[in-house]
Amino acid sequence: MLTGRKSPWTRELTSCVVSSCGELGWAAAARGHRLEQLPKPAQEYLALDVTAFEADVEGWAFPIAVFELENDPSRLAFSLWKVLAVAAPLRVAVGYAQNQENGASIIEHLRLEIVKAIKPIQLAQLSGEVFVVIGSRGDATTFPYGFFKWWGLNQRVGQFELI
C-alpha cells in the first residue's frame, strides 16, 4: 500500500491472513485459496474475504473466524457490518489509513455508524471477539509492529479500545 496500489495490498494481506489461519490449525477459504473440506468447495464463503473453519471440518460447519480486508476506507463500515452479521467466535475487519490520526477518526466513524446503530441488547448478545485492524502508512518503517493498530470492540459499552 506504500505505493498506492490496492490490488497487491489486498492479495498479499489475504495470503497473510490465510497463512496465519493455517498456523492456528484452521482451514481458510479466500480468493486464490480454495477450501476443499466443505460439501461445496470454494474460494469464498458468505461473500467474505476470508472464512476460517476448524481444520477437521465436516459438513456445513459454522466458521470459527471471518475476515474482511478493505483497502478503501470509505467501505470499512460495510466490512465491519458484514463480519458482525456472521456468527463466529472471531470477527475481524482490516482497513487502511494514510496516518494514525486518520486511523483514530476511522474507528470513531465506525463506532458512530455501525456500533451505535446496533440495539444494546443485540450488542450484549454478540459472542466472541470483534476487532478492527487499521494499517497506517505513517508507521511503515516499523512494519509490522507499528504499521497495524488493533482495536477491540467492548460490547458492554459499545466502544472500541486500542489493544
Helices and strands as residue ranges (DSSP letters): H 6-23, E 26-30, E 50-54, E 65-69, G 73-75, H 76-84, E 90-97, H 100-113, G 115-117, H 120-125, E 129-136, G 137-142, E 148-154, E 159-162
